[in-house]
Structures are given as structure tokens and as C-alpha cells.
Amino acid sequence: MYYVKSEKRSMTICKKCFLRDLAEEDQKDLKKYLAAIKPNDRAPEALYEERLSVCRECDKLNEATCEACGCYVEFRAYARDSHCPKKKW
């Protein structure tokens, strides 16, 4: 992983990190959104983690966002019927 200093923020941002890698207080929106997805619409935990593993290695991951489509990868990976815009999963 490598870090860059963001001009908009005073904190250091990891280019290959996810929202869940942030401090606990910074994860509120992530947890709120994921909890709002109906259980039947969620990917199984193992599939979710597998998808995130693929995303973490992808060259399109940039500060928890997919540069191919602009989504937060954790949100896309959590939805059962979702897919990778680069067809990696």
C-alpha cells in the first residue's frame, strides 16, 4: 500500500484501502448503508470477501472507489446481483 497526502483533507489517504480500513468513527456511513441492504439482497459473507480481495488487487481501486465506474467497491461487492464493471467478478 502507499499513501498520499490529500489537499482536501488533513489526513493521509491509502490509495488501496477500503472504507472499512478507516477509523471506527469514520465508518458510520459505510455501516449504515450496508445495514440498509435487505438480507435477501446481500452477497454471502464469503463471496463479499472474495470480491473485495479481487478489488484490492485491481489497478482501478483508488481510495475505496472504483475508477472504472465511480462506485464505492464495498457497496457494489455487498449486493448479491452486482458485478464488477471490469468483469473481474
HTML snippet that shows the backbone in 3Dmol.js (N, CA, C, O; Angstrom):
<script src="https://3Dmol.org/build/3Dmol-min.js"></script>
<div id="view" style="width:600px;height:400px;position:relative"></div>
<script>
const pdb = `
ATOM      1  N   MET A   1       0.836  -1.183   0.000  1.00  0.00           N
ATOM      2  CA  MET A   1       0.000   0.000   0.000  1.00  0.00           C
ATOM      3  C   MET A   1       0.877   1.241   0.000  1.00  0.00           C
ATOM      4  O   MET A   1       2.001   1.235   0.501  1.00  0.00           O
ATOM      5  N   TYR A   2       0.341   2.288  -0.566  1.00  0.00           N
ATOM      6  CA  TYR A   2       1.047   3.539  -0.494  1.00  0.00           C
ATOM      7  C   TYR A   2       0.067   4.646  -0.130  1.00  0.00           C
ATOM      8  O   TYR A   2      -1.138   4.523  -0.348  1.00  0.00           O
ATOM      9  N   TYR A   3       0.594   5.708   0.417  1.00  0.00           N
ATOM     10  CA  TYR A   3      -0.242   6.765   0.945  1.00  0.00           C
ATOM     11  C   TYR A   3       0.075   8.072   0.237  1.00  0.00           C
ATOM     12  O   TYR A   3       1.209   8.315  -0.175  1.00  0.00           O
ATOM     13  N   VAL A   4      -0.942   8.903   0.104  1.00  0.00           N
ATOM     14  CA  VAL A   4      -0.763  10.226  -0.474  1.00  0.00           C
ATOM     15  C   VAL A   4      -1.416  11.235   0.447  1.00  0.00           C
ATOM     16  O   VAL A   4      -2.373  10.920   1.154  1.00  0.00           O
ATOM     17  N   LYS A   5      -0.911  12.408   0.434  1.00  0.00           N
ATOM     18  CA  LYS A   5      -1.487  13.485   1.228  1.00  0.00           C
ATOM     19  C   LYS A   5      -2.549  14.172   0.377  1.00  0.00           C
ATOM     20  O   LYS A   5      -2.248  14.667  -0.708  1.00  0.00           O
ATOM     21  N   SER A   6      -3.762  14.205   0.850  1.00  0.00           N
ATOM     22  CA  SER A   6      -4.856  14.816   0.118  1.00  0.00           C
ATOM     23  C   SER A   6      -4.878  16.314   0.404  1.00  0.00           C
ATOM     24  O   SER A   6      -4.734  16.740   1.549  1.00  0.00           O
ATOM     25  N   GLU A   7      -5.060  17.108  -0.655  1.00  0.00           N
ATOM     26  CA  GLU A   7      -5.147  18.551  -0.469  1.00  0.00           C
ATOM     27  C   GLU A   7      -6.445  18.944   0.220  1.00  0.00           C
ATOM     28  O   GLU A   7      -6.490  19.950   0.929  1.00  0.00           O
ATOM     29  N   LYS A   8      -7.502  18.161   0.019  1.00  0.00           N
ATOM     30  CA  LYS A   8      -8.802  18.464   0.591  1.00  0.00           C
ATOM     31  C   LYS A   8      -8.908  18.057   2.052  1.00  0.00           C
ATOM     32  O   LYS A   8      -9.727  18.598   2.795  1.00  0.00           O
ATOM     33  N   ARG A   9      -8.085  17.108   2.462  1.00  0.00           N
ATOM     34  CA  ARG A   9      -8.164  16.571   3.821  1.00  0.00           C
ATOM     35  C   ARG A   9      -6.802  16.678   4.480  1.00  0.00           C
ATOM     36  O   ARG A   9      -5.770  16.709   3.810  1.00  0.00           O
ATOM     37  N   SER A  10      -6.816  16.735   5.785  1.00  0.00           N
ATOM     38  CA  SER A  10      -5.550  16.810   6.502  1.00  0.00           C
ATOM     39  C   SER A  10      -4.992  15.432   6.812  1.00  0.00           C
ATOM     40  O   SER A  10      -3.848  15.305   7.250  1.00  0.00           O
ATOM     41  N   MET A  11      -5.809  14.381   6.583  1.00  0.00           N
ATOM     42  CA  MET A  11      -5.346  13.039   6.885  1.00  0.00           C
ATOM     43  C   MET A  11      -4.681  12.405   5.669  1.00  0.00           C
ATOM     44  O   MET A  11      -4.873  12.852   4.539  1.00  0.00           O
ATOM     45  N   THR A  12      -3.913  11.377   5.910  1.00  0.00           N
ATOM     46  CA  THR A  12      -3.267  10.647   4.850  1.00  0.00           C
ATOM     47  C   THR A  12      -4.227   9.580   4.340  1.00  0.00           C
ATOM     48  O   THR A  12      -4.869   8.888   5.130  1.00  0.00           O
ATOM     49  N   ILE A  13      -4.324   9.446   3.023  1.00  0.00           N
ATOM     50  CA  ILE A  13      -5.259   8.514   2.396  1.00  0.00           C
ATOM     51  C   ILE A  13      -4.481   7.362   1.779  1.00  0.00           C
ATOM     52  O   ILE A  13      -3.462   7.566   1.119  1.00  0.00           O
ATOM     53  N   CYS A  14      -4.963   6.174   1.999  1.00  0.00           N
ATOM     54  CA  CYS A  14      -4.372   4.987   1.403  1.00  0.00           C
ATOM     55  C   CYS A  14      -5.045   4.752   0.061  1.00  0.00           C
ATOM     56  O   CYS A  14      -6.266   4.613   0.005  1.00  0.00           O
ATOM     57  N   LYS A  15      -4.290   4.704  -1.006  1.00  0.00           N
ATOM     58  CA  LYS A  15      -4.847   4.523  -2.347  1.00  0.00           C
ATOM     59  C   LYS A  15      -5.472   3.148  -2.541  1.00  0.00           C
ATOM     60  O   LYS A  15      -6.365   3.002  -3.376  1.00  0.00           O
ATOM     61  N   LYS A  16      -5.037   2.137  -1.800  1.00  0.00           N
ATOM     62  CA  LYS A  16      -5.528   0.772  -1.966  1.00  0.00           C
ATOM     63  C   LYS A  16      -6.322   0.290  -0.759  1.00  0.00           C
ATOM     64  O   LYS A  16      -6.404  -0.916  -0.525  1.00  0.00           O
ATOM     65  N   CYS A  17      -6.902   1.191   0.003  1.00  0.00           N
ATOM     66  CA  CYS A  17      -7.681   0.821   1.177  1.00  0.00           C
ATOM     67  C   CYS A  17      -9.170   0.924   0.888  1.00  0.00           C
ATOM     68  O   CYS A  17      -9.596   1.517  -0.103  1.00  0.00           O
ATOM     69  N   PHE A  18      -9.946   0.329   1.783  1.00  0.00           N
ATOM     70  CA  PHE A  18     -11.394   0.395   1.721  1.00  0.00           C
ATOM     71  C   PHE A  18     -11.904   1.299   2.831  1.00  0.00           C
ATOM     72  O   PHE A  18     -11.145   1.699   3.713  1.00  0.00           O
ATOM     73  N   LEU A  19     -13.184   1.618   2.784  1.00  0.00           N
ATOM     74  CA  LEU A  19     -13.788   2.429   3.838  1.00  0.00           C
ATOM     75  C   LEU A  19     -13.685   1.731   5.186  1.00  0.00           C
ATOM     76  O   LEU A  19     -13.515   2.392   6.211  1.00  0.00           O
ATOM     77  N   ARG A  20     -13.786   0.415   5.201  1.00  0.00           N
ATOM     78  CA  ARG A  20     -13.716  -0.313   6.466  1.00  0.00           C
ATOM     79  C   ARG A  20     -12.325  -0.267   7.087  1.00  0.00           C
ATOM     80  O   ARG A  20     -12.157  -0.651   8.245  1.00  0.00           O
ATOM     81  N   ASP A  21     -11.332   0.193   6.342  1.00  0.00           N
ATOM     82  CA  ASP A  21      -9.982   0.342   6.867  1.00  0.00           C
ATOM     83  C   ASP A  21      -9.806   1.659   7.629  1.00  0.00           C
ATOM     84  O   ASP A  21      -8.768   1.883   8.253  1.00  0.00           O
ATOM     85  N   LEU A  22     -10.809   2.518   7.579  1.00  0.00           N
ATOM     86  CA  LEU A  22     -10.750   3.806   8.271  1.00  0.00           C
ATOM     87  C   LEU A  22     -10.972   3.620   9.764  1.00  0.00           C
ATOM     88  O   LEU A  22     -11.353   2.539  10.214  1.00  0.00           O
ATOM     89  N   ALA A  23     -10.735   4.665  10.518  1.00  0.00           N
ATOM     90  CA  ALA A  23     -11.011   4.636  11.955  1.00  0.00           C
ATOM     91  C   ALA A  23     -12.493   4.364  12.181  1.00  0.00           C
ATOM     92  O   ALA A  23     -13.324   4.704  11.339  1.00  0.00           O
ATOM     93  N   GLU A  24     -12.819   3.765  13.291  1.00  0.00           N
ATOM     94  CA  GLU A  24     -14.191   3.353  13.614  1.00  0.00           C
ATOM     95  C   GLU A  24     -15.199   4.492  13.434  1.00  0.00           C
ATOM     96  O   GLU A  24     -16.274   4.269  12.876  1.00  0.00           O
ATOM     97  N   GLU A  25     -14.885   5.673  13.881  1.00  0.00           N
ATOM     98  CA  GLU A  25     -15.845   6.779  13.778  1.00  0.00           C
ATOM     99  C   GLU A  25     -16.059   7.236  12.339  1.00  0.00           C
ATOM    100  O   GLU A  25     -17.068   7.872  12.034  1.00  0.00           O
ATOM    101  N   ASP A  26     -15.117   6.915  11.455  1.00  0.00           N
ATOM    102  CA  ASP A  26     -15.245   7.286  10.052  1.00  0.00           C
ATOM    103  C   ASP A  26     -15.991   6.239   9.227  1.00  0.00           C
ATOM    104  O   ASP A  26     -16.188   6.429   8.027  1.00  0.00           O
ATOM    105  N   GLN A  27     -16.407   5.141   9.850  1.00  0.00           N
ATOM    106  CA  GLN A  27     -17.093   4.059   9.157  1.00  0.00           C
ATOM    107  C   GLN A  27     -18.615   4.125   9.295  1.00  0.00           C
ATOM    108  O   GLN A  27     -19.315   3.229   8.823  1.00  0.00           O
ATOM    109  N   LYS A  28     -19.128   5.164   9.929  1.00  0.00           N
ATOM    110  CA  LYS A  28     -20.571   5.248  10.200  1.00  0.00           C
ATOM    111  C   LYS A  28     -21.413   5.132   8.932  1.00  0.00           C
ATOM    112  O   LYS A  28     -22.380   4.371   8.906  1.00  0.00           O
ATOM    113  N   ASP A  29     -21.066   5.862   7.896  1.00  0.00           N
ATOM    114  CA  ASP A  29     -21.860   5.837   6.667  1.00  0.00           C
ATOM    115  C   ASP A  29     -21.797   4.470   5.994  1.00  0.00           C
ATOM    116  O   ASP A  29     -22.802   3.988   5.473  1.00  0.00           O
ATOM    117  N   LEU A  30     -20.635   3.850   6.003  1.00  0.00           N
ATOM    118  CA  LEU A  30     -20.490   2.521   5.413  1.00  0.00           C
ATOM    119  C   LEU A  30     -21.409   1.533   6.124  1.00  0.00           C
ATOM    120  O   LEU A  30     -22.168   0.812   5.477  1.00  0.00           O
ATOM    121  N   LYS A  31     -21.343   1.499   7.427  1.00  0.00           N
ATOM    122  CA  LYS A  31     -22.164   0.561   8.198  1.00  0.00           C
ATOM    123  C   LYS A  31     -23.655   0.842   8.023  1.00  0.00           C
ATOM    124  O   LYS A  31     -24.458  -0.087   7.931  1.00  0.00           O
ATOM    125  N   LYS A  32     -24.017   2.102   7.977  1.00  0.00           N
ATOM    126  CA  LYS A  32     -25.411   2.491   7.801  1.00  0.00           C
ATOM    127  C   LYS A  32     -25.920   2.019   6.441  1.00  0.00           C
ATOM    128  O   LYS A  32     -27.016   1.466   6.356  1.00  0.00           O
ATOM    129  N   TYR A  33     -25.164   2.222   5.402  1.00  0.00           N
ATOM    130  CA  TYR A  33     -25.573   1.818   4.060  1.00  0.00           C
ATOM    131  C   TYR A  33     -25.672   0.294   3.946  1.00  0.00           C
ATOM    132  O   TYR A  33     -26.667  -0.228   3.442  1.00  0.00           O
ATOM    133  N   LEU A  34     -24.653  -0.410   4.409  1.00  0.00           N
ATOM    134  CA  LEU A  34     -24.660  -1.866   4.305  1.00  0.00           C
ATOM    135  C   LEU A  34     -25.822  -2.470   5.096  1.00  0.00           C
ATOM    136  O   LEU A  34     -26.421  -3.453   4.659  1.00  0.00           O
ATOM    137  N   ALA A  35     -26.139  -1.902   6.235  1.00  0.00           N
ATOM    138  CA  ALA A  35     -27.253  -2.394   7.049  1.00  0.00           C
ATOM    139  C   ALA A  35     -28.594  -2.163   6.361  1.00  0.00           C
ATOM    140  O   ALA A  35     -29.552  -2.891   6.619  1.00  0.00           O
ATOM    141  N   ALA A  36     -28.673  -1.164   5.492  1.00  0.00           N
ATOM    142  CA  ALA A  36     -29.922  -0.846   4.803  1.00  0.00           C
ATOM    143  C   ALA A  36     -30.231  -1.825   3.668  1.00  0.00           C
ATOM    144  O   ALA A  36     -31.370  -1.889   3.204  1.00  0.00           O
ATOM    145  N   ILE A  37     -29.240  -2.580   3.221  1.00  0.00           N
ATOM    146  CA  ILE A  37     -29.474  -3.559   2.166  1.00  0.00           C
ATOM    147  C   ILE A  37     -30.212  -4.753   2.776  1.00  0.00           C
ATOM    148  O   ILE A  37     -29.770  -5.320   3.775  1.00  0.00           O
ATOM    149  N   LYS A  38     -31.305  -5.115   2.184  1.00  0.00           N
ATOM    150  CA  LYS A  38     -32.119  -6.225   2.691  1.00  0.00           C
ATOM    151  C   LYS A  38     -31.295  -7.516   2.708  1.00  0.00           C
ATOM    152  O   LYS A  38     -30.505  -7.761   1.797  1.00  0.00           O
ATOM    153  N   PRO A  39     -31.481  -8.334   3.738  1.00  0.00           N
ATOM    154  CA  PRO A  39     -30.707  -9.584   3.831  1.00  0.00           C
ATOM    155  C   PRO A  39     -30.765 -10.448   2.574  1.00  0.00           C
ATOM    156  O   PRO A  39     -29.760 -11.059   2.209  1.00  0.00           O
ATOM    157  N   ASN A  40     -31.896 -10.512   1.914  1.00  0.00           N
ATOM    158  CA  ASN A  40     -32.015 -11.325   0.698  1.00  0.00           C
ATOM    159  C   ASN A  40     -31.252 -10.736  -0.488  1.00  0.00           C
ATOM    160  O   ASN A  40     -30.979 -11.433  -1.465  1.00  0.00           O
ATOM    161  N   ASP A  41     -30.912  -9.456  -0.397  1.00  0.00           N
ATOM    162  CA  ASP A  41     -30.195  -8.782  -1.478  1.00  0.00           C
ATOM    163  C   ASP A  41     -28.685  -8.736  -1.249  1.00  0.00           C
ATOM    164  O   ASP A  41     -27.941  -8.242  -2.096  1.00  0.00           O
ATOM    165  N   ARG A  42     -28.236  -9.249  -0.105  1.00  0.00           N
ATOM    166  CA  ARG A  42     -26.809  -9.221   0.249  1.00  0.00           C
ATOM    167  C   ARG A  42     -26.086 -10.441  -0.300  1.00  0.00           C
ATOM    168  O   ARG A  42     -26.641 -11.539  -0.354  1.00  0.00           O
ATOM    169  N   ALA A  43     -24.854 -10.235  -0.700  1.00  0.00           N
ATOM    170  CA  ALA A  43     -23.999 -11.358  -1.088  1.00  0.00           C
ATOM    171  C   ALA A  43     -23.608 -12.104   0.190  1.00  0.00           C
ATOM    172  O   ALA A  43     -23.454 -11.487   1.244  1.00  0.00           O
ATOM    173  N   PRO A  44     -23.450 -13.413   0.103  1.00  0.00           N
ATOM    174  CA  PRO A  44     -22.948 -14.146   1.272  1.00  0.00           C
ATOM    175  C   PRO A  44     -21.582 -13.579   1.693  1.00  0.00           C
ATOM    176  O   PRO A  44     -20.825 -13.081   0.860  1.00  0.00           O
ATOM    177  N   GLU A  45     -21.286 -13.659   2.968  1.00  0.00           N
ATOM    178  CA  GLU A  45     -20.051 -13.066   3.508  1.00  0.00           C
ATOM    179  C   GLU A  45     -18.802 -13.548   2.771  1.00  0.00           C
ATOM    180  O   GLU A  45     -17.921 -12.745   2.463  1.00  0.00           O
ATOM    181  N   ALA A  46     -18.716 -14.848   2.485  1.00  0.00           N
ATOM    182  CA  ALA A  46     -17.535 -15.381   1.790  1.00  0.00           C
ATOM    183  C   ALA A  46     -17.401 -14.784   0.393  1.00  0.00           C
ATOM    184  O   ALA A  46     -16.292 -14.471  -0.040  1.00  0.00           O
ATOM    185  N   LEU A  47     -18.511 -14.623  -0.313  1.00  0.00           N
ATOM    186  CA  LEU A  47     -18.481 -14.023  -1.649  1.00  0.00           C
ATOM    187  C   LEU A  47     -18.092 -12.556  -1.572  1.00  0.00           C
ATOM    188  O   LEU A  47     -17.313 -12.069  -2.391  1.00  0.00           O
ATOM    189  N   TYR A  48     -18.638 -11.853  -0.584  1.00  0.00           N
ATOM    190  CA  TYR A  48     -18.289 -10.441  -0.371  1.00  0.00           C
ATOM    191  C   TYR A  48     -16.786 -10.282  -0.163  1.00  0.00           C
ATOM    192  O   TYR A  48     -16.157  -9.427  -0.787  1.00  0.00           O
ATOM    193  N   GLU A  49     -16.218 -11.097   0.705  1.00  0.00           N
ATOM    194  CA  GLU A  49     -14.782 -11.015   0.984  1.00  0.00           C
ATOM    195  C   GLU A  49     -13.954 -11.394  -0.247  1.00  0.00           C
ATOM    196  O   GLU A  49     -12.907 -10.799  -0.500  1.00  0.00           O
ATOM    197  N   GLU A  50     -14.419 -12.371  -1.001  1.00  0.00           N
ATOM    198  CA  GLU A  50     -13.725 -12.771  -2.230  1.00  0.00           C
ATOM    199  C   GLU A  50     -13.721 -11.614  -3.240  1.00  0.00           C
ATOM    200  O   GLU A  50     -12.699 -11.324  -3.862  1.00  0.00           O
ATOM    201  N   ARG A  51     -14.850 -10.978  -3.387  1.00  0.00           N
ATOM    202  CA  ARG A  51     -14.947  -9.828  -4.293  1.00  0.00           C
ATOM    203  C   ARG A  51     -14.007  -8.708  -3.865  1.00  0.00           C
ATOM    204  O   ARG A  51     -13.318  -8.117  -4.697  1.00  0.00           O
ATOM    205  N   LEU A  52     -13.981  -8.418  -2.567  1.00  0.00           N
ATOM    206  CA  LEU A  52     -13.100  -7.349  -2.077  1.00  0.00           C
ATOM    207  C   LEU A  52     -11.629  -7.694  -2.285  1.00  0.00           C
ATOM    208  O   LEU A  52     -10.814  -6.806  -2.536  1.00  0.00           O
ATOM    209  N   SER A  53     -11.287  -8.960  -2.183  1.00  0.00           N
ATOM    210  CA  SER A  53      -9.900  -9.381  -2.435  1.00  0.00           C
ATOM    211  C   SER A  53      -9.500  -9.078  -3.873  1.00  0.00           C
ATOM    212  O   SER A  53      -8.387  -8.623  -4.139  1.00  0.00           O
ATOM    213  N   VAL A  54     -10.416  -9.334  -4.788  1.00  0.00           N
ATOM    214  CA  VAL A  54     -10.157  -9.024  -6.203  1.00  0.00           C
ATOM    215  C   VAL A  54     -10.012  -7.520  -6.388  1.00  0.00           C
ATOM    216  O   VAL A  54      -9.104  -7.059  -7.081  1.00  0.00           O
ATOM    217  N   CYS A  55     -10.897  -6.766  -5.775  1.00  0.00           N
ATOM    218  CA  CYS A  55     -10.860  -5.305  -5.894  1.00  0.00           C
ATOM    219  C   CYS A  55      -9.567  -4.715  -5.313  1.00  0.00           C
ATOM    220  O   CYS A  55      -8.994  -3.787  -5.882  1.00  0.00           O
ATOM    221  N   ARG A  56      -9.120  -5.252  -4.195  1.00  0.00           N
ATOM    222  CA  ARG A  56      -7.913  -4.716  -3.564  1.00  0.00           C
ATOM    223  C   ARG A  56      -6.691  -4.844  -4.478  1.00  0.00           C
ATOM    224  O   ARG A  56      -5.773  -4.028  -4.401  1.00  0.00           O
ATOM    225  N   GLU A  57      -6.679  -5.850  -5.328  1.00  0.00           N
ATOM    226  CA  GLU A  57      -5.561  -6.061  -6.250  1.00  0.00           C
ATOM    227  C   GLU A  57      -5.728  -5.325  -7.578  1.00  0.00           C
ATOM    228  O   GLU A  57      -4.801  -5.276  -8.386  1.00  0.00           O
ATOM    229  N   CYS A  58      -6.883  -4.768  -7.797  1.00  0.00           N
ATOM    230  CA  CYS A  58      -7.186  -4.123  -9.078  1.00  0.00           C
ATOM    231  C   CYS A  58      -6.525  -2.751  -9.192  1.00  0.00           C
ATOM    232  O   CYS A  58      -6.454  -1.997  -8.221  1.00  0.00           O
ATOM    233  N   ASP A  59      -6.050  -2.445 -10.385  1.00  0.00           N
ATOM    234  CA  ASP A  59      -5.417  -1.146 -10.616  1.00  0.00           C
ATOM    235  C   ASP A  59      -6.430  -0.006 -10.681  1.00  0.00           C
ATOM    236  O   ASP A  59      -6.036   1.160 -10.716  1.00  0.00           O
ATOM    237  N   LYS A  60      -7.708  -0.314 -10.698  1.00  0.00           N
ATOM    238  CA  LYS A  60      -8.758   0.710 -10.731  1.00  0.00           C
ATOM    239  C   LYS A  60      -9.217   1.129  -9.333  1.00  0.00           C
ATOM    240  O   LYS A  60     -10.015   2.057  -9.205  1.00  0.00           O
ATOM    241  N   LEU A  61      -8.727   0.463  -8.288  1.00  0.00           N
ATOM    242  CA  LEU A  61      -9.085   0.845  -6.920  1.00  0.00           C
ATOM    243  C   LEU A  61      -8.313   2.100  -6.538  1.00  0.00           C
ATOM    244  O   LEU A  61      -7.088   2.152  -6.650  1.00  0.00           O
ATOM    245  N   ASN A  62      -9.049   3.106  -6.086  1.00  0.00           N
ATOM    246  CA  ASN A  62      -8.434   4.370  -5.695  1.00  0.00           C
ATOM    247  C   ASN A  62      -9.232   4.968  -4.548  1.00  0.00           C
ATOM    248  O   ASN A  62     -10.338   5.467  -4.752  1.00  0.00           O
ATOM    249  N   GLU A  63      -8.678   4.919  -3.350  1.00  0.00           N
ATOM    250  CA  GLU A  63      -9.326   5.476  -2.159  1.00  0.00           C
ATOM    251  C   GLU A  63     -10.739   4.913  -1.972  1.00  0.00           C
ATOM    252  O   GLU A  63     -11.694   5.668  -1.791  1.00  0.00           O
ATOM    253  N   ALA A  64     -10.864   3.587  -2.017  1.00  0.00           N
ATOM    254  CA  ALA A  64     -12.112   2.852  -1.794  1.00  0.00           C
ATOM    255  C   ALA A  64     -13.104   2.985  -2.941  1.00  0.00           C
ATOM    256  O   ALA A  64     -14.231   2.499  -2.842  1.00  0.00           O
ATOM    257  N   THR A  65     -12.703   3.631  -4.019  1.00  0.00           N
ATOM    258  CA  THR A  65     -13.577   3.879  -5.150  1.00  0.00           C
ATOM    259  C   THR A  65     -13.063   3.151  -6.385  1.00  0.00           C
ATOM    260  O   THR A  65     -11.856   3.052  -6.605  1.00  0.00           O
ATOM    261  N   CYS A  66     -13.985   2.649  -7.180  1.00  0.00           N
ATOM    262  CA  CYS A  66     -13.636   2.016  -8.452  1.00  0.00           C
ATOM    263  C   CYS A  66     -13.541   3.109  -9.517  1.00  0.00           C
ATOM    264  O   CYS A  66     -14.521   3.802  -9.787  1.00  0.00           O
ATOM    265  N   GLU A  67     -12.378   3.259 -10.112  1.00  0.00           N
ATOM    266  CA  GLU A  67     -12.215   4.267 -11.151  1.00  0.00           C
ATOM    267  C   GLU A  67     -12.910   3.879 -12.454  1.00  0.00           C
ATOM    268  O   GLU A  67     -13.100   4.729 -13.324  1.00  0.00           O
ATOM    269  N   ALA A  68     -13.287   2.622 -12.601  1.00  0.00           N
ATOM    270  CA  ALA A  68     -13.979   2.191 -13.816  1.00  0.00           C
ATOM    271  C   ALA A  68     -15.437   2.662 -13.831  1.00  0.00           C
ATOM    272  O   ALA A  68     -15.987   2.961 -14.891  1.00  0.00           O
ATOM    273  N   CYS A  69     -16.059   2.726 -12.641  1.00  0.00           N
ATOM    274  CA  CYS A  69     -17.481   3.111 -12.609  1.00  0.00           C
ATOM    275  C   CYS A  69     -17.795   4.220 -11.600  1.00  0.00           C
ATOM    276  O   CYS A  69     -18.860   4.832 -11.679  1.00  0.00           O
ATOM    277  N   GLY A  70     -16.901   4.484 -10.668  1.00  0.00           N
ATOM    278  CA  GLY A  70     -17.115   5.542  -9.687  1.00  0.00           C
ATOM    279  C   GLY A  70     -17.780   5.100  -8.395  1.00  0.00           C
ATOM    280  O   GLY A  70     -18.016   5.923  -7.511  1.00  0.00           O
ATOM    281  N   CYS A  71     -18.089   3.806  -8.269  1.00  0.00           N
ATOM    282  CA  CYS A  71     -18.770   3.325  -7.057  1.00  0.00           C
ATOM    283  C   CYS A  71     -17.768   3.119  -5.916  1.00  0.00           C
ATOM    284  O   CYS A  71     -16.559   3.031  -6.131  1.00  0.00           O
ATOM    285  N   TYR A  72     -18.308   3.047  -4.706  1.00  0.00           N
ATOM    286  CA  TYR A  72     -17.529   2.555  -3.580  1.00  0.00           C
ATOM    287  C   TYR A  72     -17.555   1.044  -3.690  1.00  0.00           C
ATOM    288  O   TYR A  72     -18.631   0.446  -3.691  1.00  0.00           O
ATOM    289  N   VAL A  73     -16.394   0.415  -3.782  1.00  0.00           N
ATOM    290  CA  VAL A  73     -16.333  -1.019  -4.058  1.00  0.00           C
ATOM    291  C   VAL A  73     -17.021  -1.856  -2.985  1.00  0.00           C
ATOM    292  O   VAL A  73     -17.590  -2.901  -3.301  1.00  0.00           O
ATOM    293  N   GLU A  74     -16.986  -1.433  -1.746  1.00  0.00           N
ATOM    294  CA  GLU A  74     -17.633  -2.200  -0.681  1.00  0.00           C
ATOM    295  C   GLU A  74     -19.150  -2.259  -0.868  1.00  0.00           C
ATOM    296  O   GLU A  74     -19.772  -3.272  -0.548  1.00  0.00           O
ATOM    297  N   PHE A  75     -19.740  -1.203  -1.374  1.00  0.00           N
ATOM    298  CA  PHE A  75     -21.176  -1.193  -1.602  1.00  0.00           C
ATOM    299  C   PHE A  75     -21.531  -2.119  -2.770  1.00  0.00           C
ATOM    300  O   PHE A  75     -22.462  -2.919  -2.670  1.00  0.00           O
ATOM    301  N   ARG A  76     -20.802  -2.012  -3.857  1.00  0.00           N
ATOM    302  CA  ARG A  76     -21.074  -2.841  -5.033  1.00  0.00           C
ATOM    303  C   ARG A  76     -20.860  -4.318  -4.694  1.00  0.00           C
ATOM    304  O   ARG A  76     -21.676  -5.160  -5.069  1.00  0.00           O
ATOM    305  N   ALA A  77     -19.787  -4.634  -3.999  1.00  0.00           N
ATOM    306  CA  ALA A  77     -19.469  -6.026  -3.679  1.00  0.00           C
ATOM    307  C   ALA A  77     -20.489  -6.652  -2.733  1.00  0.00           C
ATOM    308  O   ALA A  77     -20.656  -7.872  -2.735  1.00  0.00           O
ATOM    309  N   TYR A  78     -21.165  -5.855  -1.937  1.00  0.00           N
ATOM    310  CA  TYR A  78     -22.106  -6.361  -0.940  1.00  0.00           C
ATOM    311  C   TYR A  78     -23.450  -6.773  -1.550  1.00  0.00           C
ATOM    312  O   TYR A  78     -24.166  -7.598  -0.983  1.00  0.00           O
ATOM    313  N   ALA A  79     -23.783  -6.202  -2.689  1.00  0.00           N
ATOM    314  CA  ALA A  79     -25.062  -6.510  -3.332  1.00  0.00           C
ATOM    315  C   ALA A  79     -24.957  -7.842  -4.086  1.00  0.00           C
ATOM    316  O   ALA A  79     -24.072  -8.022  -4.923  1.00  0.00           O
ATOM    317  N   ARG A  80     -25.849  -8.748  -3.785  1.00  0.00           N
ATOM    318  CA  ARG A  80     -25.832 -10.106  -4.342  1.00  0.00           C
ATOM    319  C   ARG A  80     -25.743 -10.110  -5.867  1.00  0.00           C
ATOM    320  O   ARG A  80     -24.906 -10.820  -6.425  1.00  0.00           O
ATOM    321  N   ASP A  81     -26.572  -9.346  -6.545  1.00  0.00           N
ATOM    322  CA  ASP A  81     -26.659  -9.392  -8.002  1.00  0.00           C
ATOM    323  C   ASP A  81     -25.737  -8.392  -8.702  1.00  0.00           C
ATOM    324  O   ASP A  81     -25.841  -8.189  -9.912  1.00  0.00           O
ATOM    325  N   SER A  82     -24.860  -7.786  -7.959  1.00  0.00           N
ATOM    326  CA  SER A  82     -23.943  -6.817  -8.536  1.00  0.00           C
ATOM    327  C   SER A  82     -22.812  -7.521  -9.280  1.00  0.00           C
ATOM    328  O   SER A  82     -22.625  -8.730  -9.145  1.00  0.00           O
ATOM    329  N   HIS A  83     -22.074  -6.764 -10.054  1.00  0.00           N
ATOM    330  CA  HIS A  83     -20.938  -7.314 -10.781  1.00  0.00           C
ATOM    331  C   HIS A  83     -19.856  -6.252 -10.933  1.00  0.00           C
ATOM    332  O   HIS A  83     -20.111  -5.058 -10.778  1.00  0.00           O
ATOM    333  N   CYS A  84     -18.683  -6.695 -11.228  1.00  0.00           N
ATOM    334  CA  CYS A  84     -17.550  -5.788 -11.447  1.00  0.00           C
ATOM    335  C   CYS A  84     -17.664  -5.184 -12.846  1.00  0.00           C
ATOM    336  O   CYS A  84     -17.910  -5.914 -13.806  1.00  0.00           O
ATOM    337  N   PRO A  85     -17.492  -3.870 -12.983  1.00  0.00           N
ATOM    338  CA  PRO A  85     -17.577  -3.261 -14.305  1.00  0.00           C
ATOM    339  C   PRO A  85     -16.446  -3.724 -15.241  1.00  0.00           C
ATOM    340  O   PRO A  85     -16.554  -3.598 -16.460  1.00  0.00           O
ATOM    341  N   LYS A  86     -15.389  -4.248 -14.674  1.00  0.00           N
ATOM    342  CA  LYS A  86     -14.260  -4.773 -15.473  1.00  0.00           C
ATOM    343  C   LYS A  86     -14.370  -6.287 -15.672  1.00  0.00           C
ATOM    344  O   LYS A  86     -13.468  -6.924 -16.217  1.00  0.00           O
ATOM    345  N   LYS A  87     -15.499  -6.850 -15.217  1.00  0.00           N
ATOM    346  CA  LYS A  87     -15.796  -8.282 -15.346  1.00  0.00           C
ATOM    347  C   LYS A  87     -14.754  -9.182 -14.661  1.00  0.00           C
ATOM    348  O   LYS A  87     -14.422 -10.264 -15.145  1.00  0.00           O
ATOM    349  N   LYS A  88     -14.256  -8.698 -13.528  1.00  0.00           N
ATOM    350  CA  LYS A  88     -13.293  -9.493 -12.753  1.00  0.00           C
ATOM    351  C   LYS A  88     -14.003 -10.405 -11.755  1.00  0.00           C
ATOM    352  O   LYS A  88     -13.423 -11.387 -11.291  1.00  0.00           O
ATOM    353  N   TRP A  89     -15.251 -10.089 -11.423  1.00  0.00           N
ATOM    354  CA  TRP A  89     -16.083 -10.960 -10.587  1.00  0.00           C
ATOM    355  C   TRP A  89     -17.533 -10.753 -10.957  1.00  0.00           C
ATOM    356  O   TRP A  89     -18.415 -11.387 -10.378  1.00  0.00           O
TER     357      TRP A  89
END
`;
const viewer = $3Dmol.createViewer("view");
viewer.addModel(pdb, "pdb");
viewer.setStyle({}, {cartoon: {color: "spectrum"}});
viewer.zoomTo();
viewer.render();
</script>
